[in-house]
Amino acid sequence: MKTTARTLFFLMLLALFSAGALTGCEDPGPAEEAGQEIDEAVEEAGDELEEMGDEVEEDTD
């Protein structure tokens, strides 16, 4: 379970750094908007998986 949490953590970091690299553009184009939506979806999915992992961990204790 720890490997999954670490993987999600690194994916979220990658998404944040990718978004940070694109902030140099003043007017976001369609590709940047799509990227932001993907970043948000990945972050939400990571949060949900982390919560599910916590619940499973609590249930197994």
TORTOR-658456 format. One record per residue: residue number from 1; residue in one letter; x negated, y, z negated of N, C-alpha, C in turn. Coordinates in Angstrom, 2 decimals. Atoms other than C-alpha are relative to their C-alpha. Layout:
+-----+------+---------+---------+---------+---------+---------+---------+---------+---------+---------+
: seq : type :    n_xx :    n_yy :    n_zz :   ca_xx :   ca_yy :   ca_zz :    c_xx :    c_yy :    c_zz :
+-----+------+---------+---------+---------+---------+---------+---------+---------+---------+---------+
: NUM :    A :       X :       Y :       Z :       X :       Y :       Z :       X :       Y :       Z :
...
+-----+------+---------+---------+---------+---------+---------+---------+---------+---------+---------+
***
This chain:
+-----+------+---------+---------+---------+---------+---------+---------+---------+---------+---------+
: seq : type :    n_xx :    n_yy :    n_zz :   ca_xx :   ca_yy :   ca_zz :    c_xx :    c_yy :    c_zz :
+-----+------+---------+---------+---------+---------+---------+---------+---------+---------+---------+
:   1 :    M :   -0.83 :   -1.19 :    0.00 :    0.00 :    0.00 :    0.00 :   -0.86 :    1.25 :    0.00 :
:   2 :    K :    0.88 :   -1.16 :    0.05 :   -2.91 :    2.30 :   -0.65 :   -0.49 :    0.37 :    1.39 :
:   3 :    T :    0.47 :   -0.26 :   -1.36 :   -4.09 :    1.93 :    2.95 :    1.05 :    0.80 :    0.76 :
:   4 :    T :   -1.06 :   -0.72 :   -0.69 :   -0.71 :    3.12 :    4.23 :    0.05 :    1.45 :   -0.46 :
:   5 :    A :   -0.02 :   -1.37 :    0.53 :   -0.76 :    6.16 :    1.97 :   -1.19 :    0.78 :    0.53 :
:   6 :    R :    1.19 :   -0.69 :   -0.52 :   -4.30 :    7.01 :    3.08 :    0.18 :    0.33 :    1.48 :
:   7 :    T :   -0.21 :   -0.22 :   -1.43 :   -3.38 :    6.62 :    6.73 :    0.96 :    1.16 :    0.21 :
:   8 :    L :   -0.97 :   -1.09 :   -0.12 :   -0.37 :    8.89 :    6.31 :   -0.63 :    1.33 :   -0.39 :
:   9 :    F :    0.67 :   -1.22 :    0.44 :   -2.49 :   11.43 :    4.46 :   -0.88 :    0.55 :    1.12 :
:  10 :    F :    0.88 :   -0.45 :   -1.07 :   -5.03 :   11.56 :    7.28 :    0.79 :    0.43 :    1.23 :
:  11 :    L :   -0.83 :   -0.42 :   -1.12 :   -2.28 :   11.77 :    9.91 :    0.58 :    1.39 :   -0.25 :
:  12 :    M :   -0.53 :   -1.33 :    0.33 :   -0.76 :   14.73 :    8.09 :   -1.10 :    1.06 :    0.09 :
:  13 :    L :    1.12 :   -0.94 :   -0.13 :   -4.17 :   16.41 :    7.85 :   -0.30 :    0.29 :    1.46 :
:  14 :    L :    0.24 :   -0.18 :   -1.43 :   -4.71 :   15.85 :   11.56 :    1.06 :    0.89 :    0.61 :
:  15 :    A :   -1.08 :   -0.82 :   -0.53 :   -1.32 :   17.36 :   12.32 :   -0.16 :    1.45 :   -0.44 :
:  16 :    L :    0.18 :   -1.37 :    0.48 :   -2.04 :   20.39 :   10.16 :   -1.17 :    0.69 :    0.70 :
:  17 :    F :    1.15 :   -0.59 :   -0.69 :   -5.47 :   20.96 :   11.72 :    0.32 :    0.27 :    1.46 :
:  18 :    S :   -0.39 :   -0.21 :   -1.40 :   -3.98 :   20.56 :   15.20 :    0.87 :    1.24 :    0.11 :
:  19 :    A :   -0.85 :   -1.18 :   -0.01 :   -1.35 :   23.15 :   14.40 :   -0.83 :    1.25 :   -0.25 :
:  20 :    G :    0.87 :   -1.13 :    0.28 :   -4.02 :   25.45 :   12.98 :   -0.83 :    0.40 :    1.20 :
:  21 :    A :    0.81 :   -0.30 :   -1.18 :   -6.09 :   25.19 :   16.15 :    0.83 :    0.70 :    1.07 :
:  22 :    L :   -0.86 :   -0.60 :   -1.02 :   -3.12 :   26.25 :   18.25 :    0.55 :    1.36 :   -0.39 :
:  23 :    T :   -0.58 :   -1.28 :    0.45 :   -2.27 :   29.34 :   16.22 :   -0.67 :    1.20 :    0.65 :
:  24 :    G :    0.67 :   -1.10 :   -0.67 :   -4.67 :   31.44 :   18.31 :    0.86 :    0.61 :    1.10 :
:  25 :    C :   -0.88 :   -0.51 :   -1.05 :   -1.97 :   31.84 :   20.97 :    1.07 :    0.89 :   -0.61 :
:  26 :    E :   -1.01 :   -0.91 :    0.54 :    0.36 :   34.76 :   20.49 :    1.42 :   -0.48 :    0.31 :
:  27 :    D :   -1.33 :    0.46 :   -0.40 :    3.36 :   33.45 :   22.44 :   -0.03 :   -1.51 :    0.15 :
:  28 :    P :    0.01 :    1.46 :   -0.11 :    4.05 :   29.78 :   21.82 :    0.72 :   -0.44 :    1.27 :
:  29 :    G :   -0.60 :    0.56 :   -1.20 :    4.73 :   27.93 :   25.04 :    0.79 :   -1.24 :   -0.34 :
:  30 :    P :   -0.81 :    1.20 :    0.26 :    6.91 :   24.87 :   25.44 :   -0.83 :   -1.15 :   -0.58 :
:  31 :    A :    0.83 :    1.07 :    0.53 :    3.99 :   22.55 :   24.74 :   -0.29 :    0.21 :   -1.48 :
:  32 :    E :    0.27 :   -0.27 :    1.42 :    3.18 :   24.27 :   21.45 :    1.25 :   -0.22 :   -0.83 :
:  33 :    E :   -1.24 :    0.22 :    0.73 :    6.82 :   24.22 :   20.40 :    0.25 :   -1.50 :   -0.18 :
:  34 :    A :   -0.16 :    1.45 :    0.11 :    6.96 :   20.50 :   21.16 :   -0.99 :   -0.57 :   -1.01 :
:  35 :    G :    1.00 :    0.44 :    0.96 :    3.75 :   20.01 :   19.19 :    0.42 :    0.29 :   -1.43 :
:  36 :    Q :   -0.46 :   -0.35 :    1.34 :    5.21 :   21.82 :   16.21 :    1.12 :   -0.93 :   -0.45 :
:  37 :    E :   -1.09 :    0.92 :    0.34 :    8.30 :   19.65 :   16.34 :   -0.55 :   -1.39 :   -0.34 :
:  38 :    I :    0.63 :    1.29 :    0.28 :    6.12 :   16.54 :   16.46 :   -0.68 :    0.03 :   -1.36 :
:  39 :    D :    0.67 :   -0.13 :    1.30 :    4.05 :   17.79 :   13.52 :    1.00 :   -0.07 :   -1.15 :
:  40 :    E :   -1.02 :    0.02 :    1.05 :    7.19 :   18.38 :   11.48 :    0.57 :   -1.40 :   -0.17 :
:  41 :    A :   -0.56 :    1.35 :    0.07 :    8.57 :   14.95 :   12.36 :   -0.98 :   -0.96 :   -0.67 :
:  42 :    V :    1.00 :    0.87 :    0.61 :    5.30 :   13.24 :   11.41 :   -0.11 :    0.28 :   -1.49 :
:  43 :    E :    0.10 :   -0.35 :    1.42 :    5.14 :   15.13 :    8.13 :    1.22 :   -0.52 :   -0.77 :
:  44 :    E :   -1.21 :    0.50 :    0.66 :    8.76 :   14.26 :    7.28 :   -0.05 :   -1.52 :   -0.13 :
:  45 :    A :    0.09 :    1.46 :    0.05 :    8.19 :   10.61 :    8.16 :   -1.02 :   -0.44 :   -1.06 :
:  46 :    G :    1.00 :    0.32 :    1.02 :    5.05 :   10.56 :    6.00 :    0.55 :    0.18 :   -1.39 :
:  47 :    D :   -0.59 :   -0.23 :    1.31 :    6.93 :   12.05 :    3.09 :    0.99 :   -1.10 :   -0.37 :
:  48 :    E :   -0.98 :    1.04 :    0.26 :    9.72 :    9.50 :    3.43 :   -0.68 :   -1.34 :   -0.29 :
:  49 :    L :    0.71 :    1.25 :    0.24 :    7.28 :    6.60 :    3.67 :   -0.70 :    0.01 :   -1.36 :
:  50 :    E :    0.65 :   -0.10 :    1.30 :    5.41 :    7.85 :    0.63 :    1.02 :   -0.21 :   -1.12 :
:  51 :    E :   -1.04 :    0.19 :    1.00 :    8.67 :    8.03 :   -1.34 :    0.40 :   -1.47 :   -0.07 :
:  52 :    M :   -0.37 :    1.41 :   -0.02 :    9.59 :    4.51 :   -0.23 :   -1.09 :   -0.84 :   -0.66 :
:  53 :    G :    1.10 :    0.72 :    0.62 :    6.15 :    3.27 :   -1.26 :    0.01 :    0.16 :   -1.50 :
:  54 :    D :   -0.09 :   -0.24 :    1.43 :    6.54 :    4.88 :   -4.66 :    1.12 :   -0.83 :   -0.63 :
:  55 :    E :   -1.12 :    0.77 :    0.52 :    9.93 :    3.22 :   -5.10 :   -0.35 :   -1.49 :   -0.08 :
:  56 :    V :    0.38 :    1.40 :   -0.01 :    8.56 :   -0.18 :   -4.13 :   -0.99 :   -0.28 :   -1.12 :
:  57 :    E :    0.99 :    0.16 :    1.06 :    5.63 :    0.29 :   -6.49 :    0.65 :   -0.01 :   -1.36 :
:  58 :    E :   -0.70 :   -0.05 :    1.28 :    7.97 :    1.20 :   -9.34 :    0.80 :   -1.29 :   -0.22 :
:  59 :    D :   -0.81 :    1.23 :    0.11 :   10.19 :   -1.82 :   -8.60 :   -0.86 :   -1.22 :   -0.31 :
:  60 :    T :    0.85 :    1.16 :    0.22 :    7.24 :   -4.20 :   -8.67 :   -0.68 :    0.03 :   -1.35 :
:  61 :    D :    0.63 :   -0.11 :    1.34 :    5.96 :   -2.93 :  -12.04 :    0.85 :   -0.62 :   -1.06 :
+-----+------+---------+---------+---------+---------+---------+---------+---------+---------+---------+
***
